[in-house]
Amino acid sequence: MKMRGKDVDAPTSEMTLGGEKMPLRFDMETMRIAEDVYEQYFGRNANFADILQYLAMGKIGGIMAILYGALRSAGAEIAWRDFTAAFRLTDVPGVREQLQQQMLAAMPPVSKGDKKGDPQ
């Protein structure tokens, strides 16, 4: 099964940022923005799979890039600089685990007929 952008679901959640509840949306736009953040602000050209690995390792850059992407995908008009100034890990209790669950929920299920290792 080929996975395309349209195959990614869009689970939603919310977080509190600077005392204000803000929606989060987990979709292809989230992934694209997270990749852009890594390149523009961290100086690394990382694909989304790499960013998910950083998230799994508890790297703050991975957490922030995905959350910022999810905020922007949900329609938040917030600049990266403002996000980083207001962000606190305590804004989302269990943030790493929640993000991992949301990103996994966004992916389509693998069917029994799918070939492992088939890049197409």
Long-range contacts (C-beta under 8 A, 24 or more apart in sequence): 1-108, 1-110, 1-111, 1-113, 1-114, 2-120, 3-107, 3-108, 7-107, 7-108, 8-106, 8-107, 8-108, 9-105, 9-106, 9-107, 9-108, 10-106, 11-102, 11-105, 11-106, 12-74, 13-70, 13-98, 13-102, 15-67, 15-71, 15-91, 15-92, 16-91, 16-92, 17-71, 17-78, 17-83, 17-86, 17-87, 17-91, 18-86, 22-71, 22-74, 22-76, 23-71, 23-74, 23-75, 23-76, 24-67, 24-70, 24-71, 24-73, 24-74, 24-102, 25-70, 25-73, 25-74, 25-75, 26-70, 26-73, 26-102, 26-103, 26-105, 26-106, 27-73, 27-106, 29-69, 29-72, 29-73, 30-66, 30-69, 30-70, 30-72, 30-73, 30-106, 31-69, 32-69, 33-65, 33-68, 33-69, 33-72, 33-73, 34-65, 34-66, 34-68, 34-69, 37-64, 37-65, 37-68, 37-69, 37-80, 38-65, 40-80, 41-80, 52-100, 52-103, 55-96, 55-99, 55-100, 55-103, 56-96, 56-100, 58-96, 60-89, 63-89, 63-95, 63-96, 63-99, 66-99, 66-103, 67-92, 67-95, 67-99, 70-102
